[in-house]
Amino acid sequence: MKTLSLLMTCLLAGLAQAETFEDQFSVPLGEKAPDGQYHQVPDWSKVPDGEMGAAIKRGYSLFVNTQQLKGQGQPNNALQCSNCHLGSGIIAGASPLWGAYPAYPAYRKKNNKVNTYEDRLQGCFLFSMNAKGGEPPAYDSQEIRDLVAYSYWLASGAAISDKLPGRNFFAVAEPAKAPDFQRGQAVYVERCADCHGASGEGKQVAGRHVFPPLWGKESYNWGAGMHGIDKAAAFIKSNMPLSQGGSLSDQQAWDVSFYINSQERPQDPRFKGDLGQTTREYHGKYSQYGLASPVDGHLLGSKAY
């Protein structure tokens, strides 16, 4: 039963439509830990009673169906948290919450300060979920509290460390050849378009996205970590196509990441009207922001949504 439930979880990671609480928290071992073992999250039946248990369940619900906050401008796109943190945030090599929670507080170069876990969640809403008006849920909001509770519960028993095996995406080697738009497009058409659409628009059923948009106005914005060619390549190599992680070569992962992240998307919320300044201050080696579009030559970010 757990094996079947886990399979459904993996399949629904891209769909991110789950709204019930199933016994799905038995994680298969990954391949990148030195001893072959990753943190094992608690069984769903062990969720405590009372308000703590209620908060954990609300946090889970928000995580897999973040679109329930759409009316509040959170998110301001078509994504769910579980589109990037696969399997309800439990899968090693897919940025699991059990690996993130014990790693904070931590200094982040992105905002040049020590971040708490609450700060990190706010950042996810601001960038990956493209919070409307650049306003993520308040630090002490019920939504942030519930997501913290869910993350804490998944991390039960984990060491306080920023180096837990499987905590982020598995590393991908730098490619032998510079990432290429045309090669990436060929990979996308062959391996990605069936789920994510010919134009990166995602796939909808009955008006709901069952596979997330990868570019355009309903995707992550130009400030999200996934817009970096290196980060997206690592995620793709580790996890995509869904349930076929590791099937692409390193070169293919870099190429298709380059293709995806050479397309327009919502504006970086740190943009203050000067594309060059935003590029210099916030975008580096692995960002296409502020560079010429391989499609028509316009500077990426200058036509952001």
N, C-alpha and C positions, 0 to 999 in steps of 0.2 A: 504493500500500500504506500509506504514511504517512497519507494523507488518510483512508482507511478506518479505520485504527487510531485516529486522533485522534477521529473521530466516535464510535467505540465508547467511547473514554475519556470523552468528554463525557456520553454516555448512562449510563455506569457511575459517573459522579461521584456521583449520588444513590444508586446501588446499592451502591457501595463494596465490591464483593465480589471484586475482582481479586486473584489470588494468584500470577500468573505475571508474568514480566518481558518485556513486549512492546516493540517499537520504536514508542513512542507519544509521543516527546518532541519533536515538531515543532509549535510553537504557532502558531495563526493570529494575525495582527496584530489588535489591538483598535482601538477608535475614539477613545480619549481621550488618547493621547500627542500632543503638539503636532506632531511630525514623522511620526506614524503608525507609529512603531516601538516595540516593546517588547523587553525583554531576551529573547534566544533561549537556551533551555537547551541543554545538550550533547545530542548524540545518544546514545541508550542504548548503542550499540555502543562508545562511548568510555569507558564505565565501566572504571576501571583494574583490573588484576589484583591479587591479594594481599588482605591484610586490609582495606585501604581499600575496595576494590570490594565485598568481602563485607559490610562495614558499611553501605555505600550501599544495597545490595540488601536487607539486613535492615531498614534504615530505611524504604525504600519499602514493604516488606511490612507493617510496623507501621502505616504511614500509611494505606494503603488497606484494611487488615483489622485495625483496632485491637482488634476483638473477640477476637482471639487472646489478649489479656491479661486477658480477663474473669475467669478463675479467680483472678487476683491482685487483683481489685477495681479494675482499671484497663483499661477504664472500668467505671463502675458504672451504666451506662445502655446504650442500644442504638446509640449513635452510633459513627461512624468519623471520624478526622481529616478525611478527604476529603469529608465531608458539607458542611463549610463552606469548605474550601480545595479548590475543585473541580478536576477533571481531574488528580488525583494531586498537587495543589499547584503546578500550572504555569500556570493560566489567569489572564491579566491581568484585574483587576477582581473577582477572587474570592479575595483575600488569598493570592497565590502565595508559596510559600516563598522563591523567589529575590528577592522584594521585602522579606521579613521579615528574613532572615539578615543582610544588610548594614546593617540599621538599628539593630543592637545592638552595644554596650551603649547603653541609653537610659533616661532618667528616665521613670517611669510614675506618674501621679497615683494610680492604682488602689491601689498599695501604698506610695506615697510613698518610693521609693528608686530608685537606678539599677539597672536589671535587665540581666543578661546574657541571651544567647539561651537558655541552659539554664533560667534563671529563667522566661523567657516560656513555654517548653514545659511546665514544671511547672505554670504557671498555667492552661494549656489543659487539662491533665489534671484540675486541681482544680475548675475551673468548668465548662468546656464538656463534659468527659467525666465530671463528677460523681464524682471519685475517692472510693472507699469510705473512710469514716472521715476524710475530708479529708486523706488522705495520698497525694500524687502520687508517681510513681517518684522515687527518690533522685537528687540532682543528678549524681552520678557513676555512675548505673546504666547497664547496657548499653543499655537502651531509649532513654534520653536521648542517650547517645553516638551511637547508630545514627541517630536522627532528626536530630541535628546534622550527621552526616556526609552524609546524604541532602540536607539543606537546603544545606549548603556546596557540594555538587556541582552542584545546580540553579543556584546563584548564581555559578558559575564565570564569570569575566569581567565580572561586574556591578560598577558603581561602589559604593564604600562610601558609602551615602547613605540617609537616611530619606525621600527624596522621589523615588524611582524611579517613573516613570509606571506606573500599573497595579498598584502595590504593595498597595493595600488594595481596598476596594470603590469603585466610581465614585460620586462625590458625587450626592446627590439633593436637589433644592431643597425648602425647607420648603413644606408644602402651603398652598394658598389657604384651605382650611377646616381647622379642627381635626380631627385624626384621629377617626374615628367607628366605634364597635363594630358597629353594624348594617350600615353600608356595607362595612366590612371583612369581615363574615360573608358578605355577598353575593359579594364578590370571591373569598373562600376557597372557597365552594361551587362557583362557576363555574370557577375556574382552578387550584385547589390540591388539592381533596379527592380527586380521582381517584388521585393519587399518595400523598398524606399522610394519607388517611382522613378520614371524616366527623367524627371526634372527635380529630383530630390524632395518632392512634395510629401513623401510618406504615403501611407495607404489608410483609407478610412472605410469603416463599415458602420452603416446606420448613423453617419455623422460624427463618429468618434475615430480618432486615429488609433489604429491597431499596430502600425509601425511608424516610428517618428520621422518627421521631416528632417533632412540633413542640411538644407540651406533654405533661403527664402524667409519671409516674414514670420513664419511659425516655428523657426528653429532657434537654436542658441545664438546669442549675440556675439559681436566681435570682441568682447572681453572675456568670454568663457574659456576655460582651460582647453576645452576640446577644439578650439579654433587653431591651436598650435599644431603644426604638422607632426611634430614628434609625439605629442600626447595622443593624438587621434590615431597615428600609426601604431602605437603600442596597444591601444584599445582594440583596434581592428585586428591586429595580428593575434592578440590573445583570445578574442571572443567572436569574431565575425568570419563568414556569415553565421548567423545565430545557430548554435549547436554544432558548428563546424570550426570552432576556434583552432588556430594553428594550421589551417589548410592553405592559407595564402603564404607565399614566400615573403621574406622581409622586404624585398624590392617592391612586390605588389602592394604590400601594406602602405609603404611610403608613397608610392605613386597614387593610389586611390585616395589616400589622405590629402595629398596635394591637390588632386582634382576636386574633392569635396570642399576643401577650405580655400579654393580660388573662386568661390561663388559668393555673391552678396547675401547678407543676412542682416538682422537687426543691428543697429548702431551700438558701438561701445558706449556704455553709459558715462564713461569718463570723458567723452568727447565734448569739448567746449566751443566748437566752431572752427577749430584749426586742425585740419587733418594731419599736417606735418608735425605739429606739436604732440598730438595724441600718438602718432607713430613713434616719435623719438622717445617719449616718456614711458610708453607702456608696451611697445611691440618690438620684438627682437628677431633673432636669427630664424626662428621657425614659424614666424607669422607672415602671412601674405598681405596683411592690412597695410594700406598705403602704397602698395606696389601695383604695377600695371596688370590688369586683368588679362589672362591668356585668351579670353573670349573676344573682347572688343577694345582692350587697351585702356579703359578708364581706370582711374586709381581706386582700388578696392577700399571700400569705406566711404567713398564720395557719393555713392548711390545707395547707401545702407538704408534699411527700412526704419 
